């Protein structure tokens, strides 16, 4: 219909234009008798052309401007622009704007949902930081320094120091991957271990009971490796239970050498009953020995931004421990931090969650002139627990 009306306007405009030209160039009609007719035809021609210009361009452009203004002020709610026009170019612009509005609407909905999700992720991250940044548990004969840093807002690494009578449970865990799902499993395990340690003494039994509850409630592809130390303060004995985790590293002061001990066992979530697989094994420690627990975020840290870049590796970690100048819990912790930061370099990318626990069996000896927990930026590059 708009196309038909536009053609009719054009036909009349051309017709009157030809009549006007005929009057102008014909001497027979350029008389006083026909001047009023020429004047009337000129008025009709101007009226038709003006109407054509108004309805095909001026009116739709004004309507388009009005609709855009209503949209920009918030009065227009995402509906298509109602612009009546005869001009195909204006109709094209209107259709383009309507398509843009549709895309913006979808983008707004996605952005709104993403913002809600982001706020929920930030809330989960805050809860996790609160869980991990626990009050310091003081063990009379052992100094402990521990920290964790997630690769994303919510991580899958976990650690805890739990006091129960004469026993102190120190564990480190790593859920496969990282992110919200891993963080969720991590917090479940954290709560279960804290509860079971109040009623069960053996670290192997604590992990087995935890697994019985976790396994049916998580996906089969989500696993958590874990390494737990039980220190009996009264007997001054240390026990270890591994659940498919990394090595336990023990630095023997008498030999000035660090040793790797396989954790053994299987990861939580692998199978429902792991009670016969997990074993609690005694670890021989003497005064001034250092025990280090870590997640693979350290040994698999990259010297660059690509996953194909060189990894730190377990042997390099052992070397860092052995060459630490001041061998205390804080000294070992700081030196690993410094060397790891230097290895990752500037413009680093942290691919996985990183957690480290350093334990120093000092007995009743008072440590003097220990290193400061604050690491100066002159000794590191960019990555830092405190950053």
BELCORUR-V796047 format. One record per helix or strand. SS is the DSSP state (~ for helix, > for strand). FROM is the first residue (numbers start at 0). LEN is the number of residues. Records with the same first field share a line. If there is no record, write none. Layout:
SS = FROM-LEN  FROM-LEN
This chain:
~ = 1-24  31-42  87-45  179-17  202-13  295-4  313-9  328-16  376-3
> = 138-1  141-8  156-8  166-9  223-9  236-8  247-5  256-5  267-1  279-4  289-5  301-1  310-1  353-8
